[in-house]
Amino acid sequence: MKILERNDKTREITVQIENLNDLWSLYNVISENDKVAARTQRRIVLKEGSKGERKPMYLKINVEDVSFHEFSNRLRIKGTILEGPEDFVSFGTYHTLNIEIGQKLVIIKEKWLRNEIKRLSEHSKFEVNFNMLIVAIETGLATISLTTNFSHKRIATIKKNIPGKRYEQTHRNKAIQEFFMEIEKIVGENIKLNDINLIVLCGPGSIRDHFLTYLKEKVKVPYTNKIQNFHASSGTESGIIEILKSKQLAKIKKNVKILQETQNIEEIFTLFDKNPDLIAIGFDEVDIASERGAVKELFLVDTLIRGAQKNQKLHIEKIISNVEKSQGVIHIMSSEHPTGQRIEDLGSLLAILRYKF
């Protein structure tokens, strides 16, 4: 993201959005009652009874709600109109700005926090469009999830009754083929909808190998070069989490946010077992640790920032500022990922300490 203009007197910052990560950063920076302005389109009814037409215009709105739409590459900012062409808009009525990559956006806050400005100016080191389809499979059960740098969601769970080996082989083979067909259909649909970088096939036993052979030889899909095949203990969601924790994806970990965060979470829980005094949890403990320069790494969930009231935001700003002064590392975790959810379960704020105090 480029900061094109900054006016401290009017508290306005104009940014140019360059990629999906910029939209994610703005999602975590723009708050209720901020003012934003951008070029947009609004349906205008010029003749009574007509459907109207969409006209381009420049509007400023008072923010009421912000939503991040990862797979349509846009940020939706809803609020009431403050400024715009008087011939076409009524002030105080609602409008939603659809902010996309390549657009300019003006943001006005009552007070800019230092960490908010830093988030606007920082360039992400992660591959912002990395999409990973994970298929955990065992005999008669498959779980499929889509994991990105911004979210993790289960797409489907497929169950199929597979006759045991003592039954007639043709019945068993037919059931397995139907099972594979259902999985391949969902995988194929999601590859069409999303730009998938990697497909991870995992599970116990040889069923995943048979499925891979089915894809290569039976249906001859064009995406088998994107598949990596690993062992996991089950075909459930826990098998998927197991793979995200594993070292088997180390080659791509460097540029994939979710894999780095998963490793961080595992280190935290290992430290809990071995040396719990080096973990601070919650505002009070983390605040004291940050004031003493003891925070090595700070972990906080994005919802803690996004939904915070003014006093809490100032408290978070103070903690972040202290951690930065002592050269600590700050991790803002997505609540849409299992990693962020685990931090959320611990109170949304946690720190690894350099030393006990």
N, C-alpha and C positions, 0 to 999 in steps of 0.2 A: 504494500500500500504506500502510495506517495502522499505526503502532506504538501499540498500545493500552496496553501496560505494559512497563516495563523495570526489572528488579531486578538491580542490579550485584553485590549480595552473592551471590545464587544463580546469577548469570550467565544469567538467563532473560529472553527477550524474547518478548512476545505480539504477533502481527500479525494484521491483518484483510486478507484478499486481495480486491482490487477488480477486477483485470483480468488478462489473459493475460500482460502484461509483468511483473506481480508474480510469477507462477508461474515465469517465466524467470529473474528475479532470485533467487528462492529456490533454483532449480536450481543457480545458480552460487555460492550462499552456504552451503547445507547440505552438510556433508562427512561422510565415514565416521567413525563413533564419536561424532558429535554425538548428542544426545538430542532427540527431538521428541515432542510430545503433541497429540492432537486427538480430536474426536469421530469415530467410525468405525462400521462395521458388520462383524460377524464371524459366520461360520456356526457355530452351536452345535448339536451332536447331543445331544438330550435323551433319546431312546430308541434303544437299540441296533437297528441295521438301518434306521433312518429316515434320510432325506436331511438332516435337521436344518433349522433355520430361522435367518435372519439377524437378529441382535439389535443394536440400537444400544448403544454403550458408549464410554467414554473410556479411551484407551490411551496409554501412554508407551512408546516403543521406542528401542532403540539402533540407530542408522542403519548399514546395511551397503551400501545401493545407492540411488541417486536417478535417476529417469528422467523426462524432460520429454515429454509427449504433447500436442503443439501442437493437433492437429486434434480431439482429444476434450476439450480445455480442462482438462487435469488434470496434476498432478505425482504420480508414484507413488514413495513412500518405503518401502523394504523394510528390515526389521530384526527383532531379537528383542525380545519383550515384556519390559518392566521393571516396569510397573505397570498394574493393571487390576482388574476385579471378580474376586475369587478363585473365585467359584462357576462362572465361565464360561471362564476362561483359565488356561493353564499358563505360568508365567514361564519365559522362555528359548526358547519356541516362536516360530516366525516369523509375522509379520503384515505386510501391505502397506497403508499408508495411502494412499487416493486423495484427494488434496487438490485442491479445486475452488474456483472463483471464489465469493466470499461467505463462505468458511469462515474460522475462526480457527485459528491454529496457534501453539503454544509451541515455541520453539527454545532449547536449552541447549548452550552450548559451554564447553569447558575454558578458552578464552580468546577473546574477541571482538576481531577486528581492526577498526581504525577504518574501513577501506574497506568492510568487510562491513556495519557499521551504517549507513554512508552509503548503500549500495545498497538497504537496506531502506526508508530514509526518502525517497529521491529519487523524484520523479514523472517518468515518461517523457514526453518531448516528441513521441514518435512515435505514429502511428496503430497501435495494437497488433494490430488484426485486419486489416491491409491484406494482401490476397491478390491476386497478379498472375499470370495465366495468359499465358505467352508461347508463341506458335506461330511458329517459323521455318520457312519453306516455300520450296522451289524445285521445279522440275518433277520429279516422281517421288520427292521426298524431303521429309519434314517431321519436325521435332523439337519436342516439346511439353514445357514445364517449368512447374512451379508454384513461384513465388518469393514468400516472405513476409518479414516482418521477422526471422524466426528461422531460416529454412531455405531451401534451394534444392535442388530435386530434379528430375531428368529423369523425366517420366511415361512417355513413349513415343517411339519412333523408327519412322516409317512409311515403307516403301519400296514403290514401285509402278513397274513397267515401263510407261512411256508411249511408244507408237509415235511415231516422228518425223513431221514434217509431210509427208514424201513418201508416207507410207502413207495408206490410205483414211481420210477424215476421221471417218467414223462410228466406226471402231475407236479412233481417238485420243480422240474426245470421250467414248466409253464408259469408256475407261481413266481419263481425267481425272475423270469423274463418280464413279467407284468410289473413286478416290484421295481426293476431297473428302469422300465419305461416311464413309470411315474416320476422317478427321481430325475431322469434325463429331461423330461418335459419341463419341470420346474427350473432346473439349471439352465436349459436353453432359453426359456422365457426371460430369466433374469440377465443373461448375457446380452440379449437383444435390448433390454431396457437400460442396462448400466454398462459403462466401460470397465469391464472386469480385468484387473491386472494379474490376478493369481487365483487359481482354484486349488484349495487344499482338500484332499481326500484322506479321511482318517477313520480308524476303527480297529476292532480286534479281529484276529483270525484272517482268513483268506478272502472274505466276501468283498472287501474293497478292491482286491486284485482282480477278482472276477468281473466287478463292475467296470473297472478300467479297461479290461479286455473287451467287454461288451461295447464300450464307447469307441474303442479304436477299430475293432474288427466287424462288429455287427451293424452299428449305425454310422460309423465312420464320421464322427463329428469333427469340425475343423479346429476345435479349441483344445485338443489334448496336449499340445505343447505348453499350455499354461498350467497343467495339473502337476502338483507335487503330492506324493503318496506317503503317508506316515502312519505309524501304529498309534492307536489310542485305546483306552480301556473300554469304551462304549460308543454306541451310536446316538447318545443323548447330548443335551446341552453341556453336560459335565465333560464329555469327550472333546467338545469344541473349546471349552475353557482350558482344558488340559493342554491342548495344542498351542493355544495362545501363550501359555506359561512356559512351554518347552523351549529348548535351545535349537530345535530343528529348523526354525525359521530365522536363524541368526544372520544369514546372508542378506536378508532384506530389512533387518531390524533397524539399521542405522537411519533409514529415512521413513520409517513407519511409526507414527506416534503411538498407536495402540500397543504395539509390541514393546516399545520402550517403557511405556507406562505399566504394562503388565509385569515386566521385570522389576520395576521400582516397587510395585506393590508386594511382590514376593520377597524382596529384600526387607521391606518393612515388617512383614509377618515373621520372617526369620529372626529379625532383631527383637521382636516382641518375645520370642521364646528364649533367646540367648541373653539379651541384655535390655530388658524393658525400661530401665532408667534412661536409656538414650532415645526414648520416644516421648514427645509431648503431645497431648491431645486436648483439643478445645481452646477457646479464646484465652482463658486465664493462663493456662500453662504455656501456650505458644507465645503469648504476649510477653510474659516474664522472660522466657528463653530468648526472644528476639531482642529485648532490651539489653540483655547481657552478652549479646553477640554469639550466642551458643547454637544458633540454628544453622545446620549444614545444608539441609534441604527442607523446603516448605511445600506442603501439598494442600491445595484447597479446591473445592468443587465449584464449577462455574456458576451454579445456582446461588451460591453464597454471595457472589458479587452481583449477579444479575437481579436478584430479588431483594437486595439489601436496602434498608432505609438509610437515611442520611448519616445518622450516628454510627451505624454499623459499618457503612462504607468508609467513614473516616477512621474507624478502628482498624479495618482491614488495610487501609492505606498506611497507617502507622506501622503495622506489623511488616508489611511488604517493604517499606522504606528502611526499617531496621535491618531486615534480612539482606537487602541489597548493600547496605553500608558495610556489613560484615562479610560481604562477598559470598553469601549463600545462594543456592539455586532455587528458583521458584517454579513449581509445576501447577498449572491450572488444568484440572481434570474435567473431562466431559461427563456430565451426569447421564448421558445416553450410552456410556460404555460400562461394562462390568467393573473396570478399574475405578472409575469415578463413583460408582454405586457402593463399592466397598469402603471408600473414604467417607462417603455420605453416611454410611452405617456407623462410622466412628465419630460422627459429629461434624463432618464436612471440612474440618481443619485439623491438620496434623503436621508434626515436624520431626525430622531426624536430627539429633543433636550431636555436636562435636565432642561434648564432654558432659558428665553428670554435674548437677548443681543442687 
